[in-house]
């Protein structure tokens, strides 16, 4: 595979991300700029319908094939702060389990309420 299509595709991806960041900053909307950029890229893909060998498909495919490399900095950060994480293990565990439990209960309550609403209207 030639590098030119990948570089063009990466340029398009970064341009979409920049456009998303600019749109969010100018409008003042509380929304992540990269997500807006991703939506712009999706619109671009849906309107252009590129071939599998085009730059718009080659760059994201390359990124997805090597996605595991993007987790290396996070792993290094965990190893660097392992002592601190061990010192704060109980608060971290309680925070993780507590937030999971709250999310689980809220989801169950919302689902129960929606089921009651559907049964009442049926």
Phi, psi and omega in degrees: 000133179286152180282337184301312179298324181294317180296319177297318179295319177297322177297319178295316178300312180293326176294319177296320178295317178297317178298321177295317178298315180297317180298318180293318181294319182287325181274339181076013180289137178276081182208142181295130179301318179298329178291320176297319177298321178295321178294322176297319178296321177298316178298318178299316179295319182291326182278323183274333183047066185288156177287163181297336182266002184283167180295328181291342178256327184295316183293309178298326178296318178297316179298318180291324178295330183246027182298328181300333180292335180287346179272351180299313179300323178294319178296319178296319179298320178295317180294319180298319183260022183300321178298316179294319178297319179295321179296325183253029185297315182296311178299322178296315180296316179296320178295317179294310181293321179296315180293323176297315181296317178298315178298320179296314181294316180297318178298318179296318179294318179295315179298318179297316178297320179292322178296319178296320179296319180294319180294323180292327182271351182276000000 
